[in-house]
């Protein structure tokens, strides 16, 4: 996923490149606040508890790799298209 910190509103959807999901968050990119807000937004968008979204790589980068519990390919494709 690609995080856009400091957005006017939190939003999950859209495409960055070929298959990277865009996550815009209001939180600034300070002390990991944008990362935590992005993980929470992704959990909400997929209807998962926050504990089921795990950051794999990219803690200090705008581009992050996350792991979601369960199978969510259809929802991922739907959010990429928005």
N, CA, C and O atoms as a DFTB+ gen file, in Angstrom:
328 C
 N C O
     1  1       0.839      -1.163       0.000
     2  2       0.000       0.000       0.000
     3  2       0.892       1.237       0.000
     4  3       2.045       1.186       0.430
     5  1       0.356       2.324      -0.478
     6  2       1.073       3.601      -0.537
     7  2       0.348       4.581       0.377
     8  3      -0.831       4.867       0.169
     9  1       1.042       5.094       1.383
    10  2       0.439       5.976       2.377
    11  2       0.653       7.437       1.979
    12  3       1.754       7.846       1.608
    13  1      -0.429       8.209       2.066
    14  2      -0.367       9.651       1.826
    15  2      -0.741      10.349       3.134
    16  3      -1.924      10.546       3.410
    17  1       0.255      10.726       3.941
    18  2      -0.026      11.374       5.223
    19  2      -0.470      12.826       5.033
    20  3      -0.211      13.434       3.994
    21  1      -1.138      13.370       6.045
    22  2      -1.548      14.763       6.025
    23  2      -2.687      15.062       5.074
    24  3      -2.848      16.207       4.651
    25  1      -3.473      14.071       4.730
    26  2      -4.608      14.264       3.809
    27  2      -5.747      14.993       4.521
    28  3      -5.797      15.036       5.750
    29  1      -6.641      15.551       3.749
    30  2      -7.796      16.240       4.316
    31  2      -8.744      15.296       5.030
    32  3      -9.414      15.682       5.988
    33  1      -8.797      14.056       4.561
    34  2      -9.623      13.034       5.201
    35  2      -8.992      11.675       4.979
    36  3      -8.218      11.482       4.041
    37  1      -9.326      10.746       5.838
    38  2      -8.816       9.383       5.705
    39  2      -9.637       8.667       4.651
    40  3     -10.867       8.719       4.663
    41  1      -8.938       7.992       3.730
    42  2      -9.605       7.323       2.613
    43  2      -8.748       6.152       2.147
    44  3      -7.528       6.270       2.033
    45  1      -9.392       5.030       1.881
    46  2      -8.704       3.859       1.341
    47  2      -9.298       3.599      -0.035
    48  3     -10.499       3.363      -0.168
    49  1      -8.462       3.643      -1.046
    50  2      -8.936       3.377      -2.397
    51  2      -8.123       4.131      -3.421
    52  3      -7.591       5.208      -3.154
    53  1      -8.040       3.557      -4.571
    54  2      -7.250       4.130      -5.645
    55  2      -5.995       3.319      -5.865
    56  3      -5.632       2.449      -5.073
    57  1      -5.357       3.628      -6.948
    58  2      -4.220       2.828      -7.400
    59  2      -2.972       3.705      -7.501
    60  3      -3.026       4.845      -7.964
    61  1      -1.855       3.145      -7.057
    62  2      -0.550       3.748      -7.244
    63  2       0.265       2.722      -8.011
    64  3       0.561       1.653      -7.479
    65  1       0.630       3.021      -9.239
    66  2       1.320       2.040     -10.072
    67  2       0.341       0.977     -10.531
    68  3      -0.833       1.265     -10.763
    69  1       0.818      -0.242     -10.661
    70  2      -0.013      -1.332     -11.177
    71  2      -0.964      -1.924     -10.156
    72  3      -2.139      -2.135     -10.454
    73  1      -0.471      -2.196      -8.954
    74  2      -1.314      -2.924      -7.997
    75  2      -1.119      -2.492      -6.552
    76  3      -1.320      -3.288      -5.635
    77  1      -0.731      -1.239      -6.339
    78  2      -0.523      -0.731      -4.992
    79  2      -1.728       0.101      -4.570
    80  3      -2.116       1.043      -5.261
    81  1      -2.302      -0.247      -3.457
    82  2      -3.479       0.432      -2.923
    83  2      -3.068       1.728      -2.227
    84  3      -2.109       1.744      -1.455
    85  1      -3.792       2.815      -2.500
    86  2      -3.510       4.108      -1.876
    87  2      -4.330       4.242      -0.592
    88  3      -5.531       3.971      -0.574
    89  1      -3.653       4.666       0.483
    90  2      -4.300       4.908       1.770
    91  2      -3.930       6.328       2.197
    92  3      -2.787       6.591       2.572
    93  1      -4.894       7.234       2.140
    94  2      -4.682       8.610       2.573
    95  2      -5.134       8.724       4.025
    96  3      -6.214       8.255       4.385
    97  1      -4.309       9.344       4.847
    98  2      -4.642       9.506       6.269
    99  2      -4.409      10.945       6.691
   100  3      -3.549      11.633       6.140
   101  1      -5.170      11.392       7.662
   102  2      -5.024      12.744       8.176
   103  2      -3.790      12.892       9.053
   104  3      -3.240      13.988       9.158
   105  1      -3.356      11.838       9.667
   106  2      -2.209      11.879      10.587
   107  2      -0.939      12.299       9.845
   108  3      -0.743      11.938       8.684
   109  1      -0.081      13.064      10.520
   110  2       1.198      13.445       9.911
   111  2       2.184      12.281       9.961
   112  3       2.023      11.335      10.732
   113  1       3.200      12.380       9.121
   114  2       4.243      11.351       9.093
   115  2       5.279      11.642      10.182
   116  3       6.445      11.910       9.893
   117  1       4.833      11.585      11.421
   118  2       5.684      11.879      12.575
   119  2       5.510      10.767      13.602
   120  3       4.390      10.435      13.990
   121  1       6.618      10.203      14.031
   122  2       6.611       9.180      15.085
   123  2       5.699       7.989      14.781
   124  3       5.106       7.414      15.693
   125  1       5.588       7.624      13.523
   126  2       4.796       6.456      13.147
   127  2       3.289       6.658      13.177
   128  3       2.534       5.698      13.021
   129  1       2.842       7.892      13.375
   130  2       1.397       8.127      13.476
   131  2       0.677       7.853      12.168
   132  3      -0.427       7.307      12.181
   133  1       1.272       8.217      11.037
   134  2       0.636       7.955       9.744
   135  2       0.558       6.455       9.477
   136  3      -0.438       5.966       8.944
   137  1       1.600       5.734       9.846
   138  2       1.598       4.281       9.652
   139  2       0.486       3.630      10.460
   140  3      -0.261       2.804       9.935
   141  1       0.371       3.989      11.713
   142  2      -0.673       3.409      12.561
   143  2      -2.066       3.767      12.050
   144  3      -2.965       2.926      12.052
   145  1      -2.245       5.010      11.613
   146  2      -3.536       5.429      11.069
   147  2      -3.857       4.662       9.788
   148  3      -5.010       4.301       9.553
   149  1      -2.837       4.412       8.957
   150  2      -3.045       3.673       7.717
   151  2      -3.442       2.225       7.990
   152  3      -4.338       1.691       7.338
   153  1      -2.780       1.596       8.949
   154  2      -3.118       0.214       9.286
   155  2      -4.556       0.126       9.810
   156  3      -5.293      -0.797       9.465
   157  1      -4.937       1.078      10.631
   158  2      -6.303       1.107      11.159
   159  2      -7.320       1.336      10.033
   160  3      -8.380       0.710      10.016
   161  1      -6.999       2.231       9.098
   162  2      -7.900       2.504       7.975
   163  2      -8.069       1.278       7.086
   164  3      -9.171       0.995       6.615
   165  1      -6.982       0.556       6.858
   166  2      -7.056      -0.665       6.048
   167  2      -7.909      -1.710       6.753
   168  3      -8.732      -2.373       6.120
   169  1      -7.718      -1.859       8.048
   170  2      -8.528      -2.818       8.808
   171  2     -10.012      -2.483       8.671
   172  3     -10.833      -3.371       8.441
   173  1     -10.350      -1.219       8.811
   174  2     -11.747      -0.793       8.684
   175  2     -12.277      -1.064       7.278
   176  3     -13.389      -1.567       7.118
   177  1     -11.486      -0.734       6.264
   178  2     -11.913      -0.918       4.869
   179  2     -12.173      -2.382       4.534
   180  3     -13.025      -2.691       3.701
   181  1     -11.438      -3.281       5.186
   182  2     -11.604      -4.707       4.916
   183  2     -12.495      -5.394       5.947
   184  3     -12.700      -6.606       5.881
   185  1     -13.021      -4.630       6.893
   186  2     -13.902      -5.204       7.907
   187  2     -13.190      -6.143       8.856
   188  3     -13.760      -7.143       9.293
   189  1     -11.954      -5.829       9.175
   190  2     -11.137      -6.672      10.042
   191  2     -10.830      -5.963      11.351
   192  3     -10.804      -4.733      11.396
   193  1     -10.597      -6.722      12.416
   194  2     -10.066      -6.092      13.619
   195  2      -8.626      -5.648      13.330
   196  3      -7.936      -6.271      12.523
   197  1      -8.180      -4.589      13.978
   198  2      -6.836      -4.045      13.736
   199  2      -5.749      -5.103      13.916
   200  3      -4.730      -5.054      13.228
   201  1      -5.943      -6.040      14.811
   202  2      -4.917      -7.072      15.059
   203  2      -4.709      -7.988      13.856
   204  3      -3.697      -8.686      13.784
   205  1      -5.660      -7.998      12.902
   206  2      -5.558      -8.860      11.724
   207  2      -4.871      -8.191      10.540
   208  3      -4.812      -8.765       9.453
   209  1      -4.350      -6.982      10.739
   210  2      -3.572      -6.283       9.715
   211  2      -2.176      -6.095      10.279
   212  3      -1.986      -5.434      11.301
   213  1      -1.202      -6.685       9.598
   214  2       0.165      -6.684      10.126
   215  2       1.114      -6.033       9.129
   216  3       1.109      -6.367       7.944
   217  1       1.921      -5.110       9.614
   218  2       2.942      -4.463       8.802
   219  2       4.114      -5.423       8.619
   220  3       4.704      -5.883       9.597
   221  1       4.445      -5.722       7.373
   222  2       5.540      -6.637       7.054
   223  2       6.828      -5.854       6.772
   224  3       7.903      -6.221       7.246
   225  1       6.703      -4.773       5.995
   226  2       7.873      -3.972       5.626
   227  2       7.437      -2.544       5.323
   228  3       6.292      -2.296       4.943
   229  1       8.377      -1.602       5.498
   230  2       8.121      -0.220       5.137
   231  2       7.735       0.679       6.289
   232  3       7.013       1.656       6.090
   233  1       8.193       0.377       7.482
   234  2       7.811       1.152       8.661
   235  2       8.040       2.649       8.483
   236  3       7.202       3.446       8.902
   237  1       9.154       3.050       7.871
   238  2       9.452       4.468       7.700
   239  2       9.301       4.947       6.259
   240  3       9.685       6.072       5.939
   241  1       8.756       4.122       5.404
   242  2       8.565       4.456       3.998
   243  2       7.087       4.730       3.716
   244  3       6.219       4.258       4.450
   245  1       6.803       5.477       2.674
   246  2       5.402       5.674       2.280
   247  2       4.828       4.406       1.660
   248  3       3.620       4.177       1.718
   249  1       5.681       3.590       1.071
   250  2       5.239       2.327       0.492
   251  2       5.425       1.239       1.544
   252  3       6.528       1.037       2.052
   253  1       4.348       0.549       1.863
   254  2       4.361      -0.457       2.921
   255  2       3.814      -1.779       2.392
   256  3       2.987      -1.810       1.482
   257  1       4.285      -2.842       2.971
   258  2       3.759      -4.172       2.677
   259  2       3.034      -4.638       3.927
   260  3       3.591      -4.651       5.025
   261  1       1.780      -5.019       3.736
   262  2       0.976      -5.475       4.871
   263  2       0.440      -6.873       4.593
   264  3       0.337      -7.307       3.445
   265  1       0.108      -7.555       5.660
   266  2      -0.500      -8.879       5.572
   267  2      -1.864      -8.791       6.241
   268  3      -1.999      -8.279       7.353
   269  1      -2.876      -9.303       5.537
   270  2      -4.233      -9.334       6.073
   271  2      -4.612     -10.766       6.385
   272  3      -4.341     -11.672       5.597
   273  1      -5.237     -10.974       7.527
   274  2      -5.713     -12.314       7.878
   275  2      -6.874     -12.675       6.958
   276  3      -7.769     -11.857       6.744
   277  1      -6.868     -13.879       6.417
   278  2      -7.961     -14.334       5.564
   279  2      -7.717     -14.022       4.095
   280  3      -6.627     -13.599       3.711
   281  1      -8.732     -14.232       3.286
   282  2      -8.667     -14.040       1.840
   283  2      -9.475     -12.801       1.467
   284  3     -10.671     -12.726       1.745
   285  1      -8.812     -11.823       0.833
   286  2      -9.477     -10.559       0.536
   287  2      -9.188     -10.054      -0.875
   288  3      -9.240      -8.847      -1.112
   289  1      -8.889     -10.932      -1.800
   290  2      -8.517     -10.525      -3.154
   291  2      -9.624      -9.719      -3.832
   292  3      -9.333      -8.729      -4.503
   293  1     -10.862     -10.114      -3.675
   294  2     -11.962      -9.401      -4.330
   295  2     -12.099      -7.982      -3.788
   296  3     -12.285      -7.040      -4.558
   297  1     -12.008      -7.826      -2.480
   298  2     -12.116      -6.494      -1.872
   299  2     -10.921      -5.636      -2.265
   300  3     -11.076      -4.440      -2.511
   301  1      -9.730      -6.228      -2.329
   302  2      -8.529      -5.503      -2.733
   303  2      -8.712      -4.953      -4.145
   304  3      -8.426      -3.782      -4.397
   305  1      -9.187      -5.792      -5.064
   306  2      -9.410      -5.358      -6.452
   307  2     -10.461      -4.247      -6.502
   308  3     -10.321      -3.290      -7.263
   309  1     -11.503      -4.376      -5.697
   310  2     -12.545      -3.358      -5.655
   311  2     -11.984      -2.009      -5.191
   312  3     -12.301      -0.976      -5.780
   313  1     -11.164      -2.010      -4.155
   314  2     -10.585      -0.770      -3.638
   315  2      -9.551      -0.179      -4.603
   316  3      -9.409       1.042      -4.676
   317  1      -8.846      -1.005      -5.326
   318  2      -7.885      -0.493      -6.321
   319  2      -8.599       0.281      -7.420
   320  3      -8.059       1.239      -7.974
   321  1      -9.813      -0.142      -7.727
   322  2     -10.562       0.501      -8.802
   323  2     -11.233       1.787      -8.421
   324  3     -11.690       2.522      -9.296
   325  1     -11.310       2.095      -7.098
   326  2     -12.044       3.296      -6.713
   327  2     -11.224       4.547      -6.828
   328  3     -11.716       5.637      -6.535
